[in-house]
Amino acid sequence: MTDKKFILRLLAVATNFMYEAIVAIAIGYFIGLGLDSLFNLDTVFVGIFMIIGAIAAIRNLIVRVLRLGREKDRMDLEQKKRQSEGNGGKDDDET
């Protein structure tokens, strides 16, 4: 995987995280608001569900970054293997 492609994928993951975090926190807010009004509480469930939404978004970010790192490591290993075989990192149809 080229460095430019990897950086673009990291940027996509970061952008996706921002959208997910906003949506997850907003969903947590509205669920908490509904539960608070149902049980006549002040803002107990709003805070709890907003925190749960933020934690879920952070967990998704970590999973995606780890998956992307494993994929990059695998691609780099395959590229080194091809280079050590004397192919110069090119596929057979490119020569």
Sequence and secondary structure as in RCSB ss.txt:
>XXXX:A:sequence
MTDKKFILRLLAVATNFMYEAIVAIAIGYFIGLGLDSLFNLDTVFVGIFMIIGAIAAIRNLIVRVLRLGREKDRM
DLEQKKRQSEGNGGKDDDET
>XXXX:A:secstr
  HHHHHHHHHHHHHHHHHHHHHHHHHHHHHHHHHHHHHT SSHHHHHHHHHHHHHHHHHHHHHHHHHHHHHHHH
HHHHHHHHHTTSTT  GGG 
